[in-house]
Amino acid sequence: MAGKLSGLLGYIAFDLGNELLARAYCNEAIRRLSQIGERHRPADQHSSMSA
């Protein structure tokens, strides 16, 4: 849940124009999702950061 919330906050921060905060949230999402064994979610998060 925390990983998904961090990813959502990353999207919101990016939409509001704060790329540094967005990157921090997305990195946190990747870290948390990797910890719980979500194999595909971190890759999804990386691809969304490049948009």
Secondary structure, DSSP 8 states (H G I E B T S, - for coil): -HHHHHHHHHHHHHHTT-HHHHHHHHHHHHHHHHHTT-SSHHHHHHHHHT-
